[in-house]
Structures are given as structure tokens and as C-alpha cells.
Amino acid sequence: MIKGLMGNHGVVVSGGNTSLPYVNQNVSNPMQGMIRIWGTDVQVFDGNSWMNLNTSYATVGMDHESQIILNWARHKMLEEQELQSLMEKHPGLKDAKDRFEIMLVLVKEYKDHELK
């Protein structure tokens, strides 16, 4: 049985419940503390009667920033696939892309040199 879920960077956990009923320890009653499934309920024996355990469902997902990043990456991947397909059909586009990338490197180097 999972007692609790904790989120971490990029993961959000909402809902859920970790509260359990208190059952006294009683070594003379070996049934005390036993757990059973009764229909769709999970129950614990407290020494006198069976008590239903609280049930709830936690939702685990990505936080908002991670969703934005994943959507951006998916968009870029599809964009790259489309560009690759276009460059196969139109070779001049690949040459233009290569020239653009060279120009971008030169501009970045000039900018870095200008800042020094």
C-alpha cells in the first residue's frame, strides 16, 4: 500500500489522503490491526470492530513550467521535421540554412568580442 506521494521538481501531486485510523497496540489480541478487503472497502480491525480506511485518489502530473517546456520541444521537433522535409524537396533551402547558421555564429562572435 502506498502511504503517500511527494512531488519533486517538475512533478505535482494533488489530492490524496494519508490519514489512517489509530489502532491501539494489544499483543493479547492478534487480530487487532489486521487489514482486509471487504467489497470495495479496505478495513482495519481495531480490536472491537472493522473500520473503513479513508480512500482517495491522488493525481500526479507535470508542473506548469514542465508542460510549457515539453510543448515547446514538441513544437520544435515538428518544425525541424518539416524543415528537413522541405530541404529534401528544395536543396536551395539547405544552402540558405547553412549560410544563416554561419552568419549567426559570426554575429555572436562579434557581439562577444564587442562586450570585452
Secondary structure by P-SEA (a helix, b strand, c coil): ccccccccccccccccccbbbbbccccccccccbbbbcccbbbbbcccbbbbcbbbbbbbbbcaaaaaaaaaaaaaaaaaaaaaaaaaacaaaaaaaaaaaaaaaaaaaaaaaaac
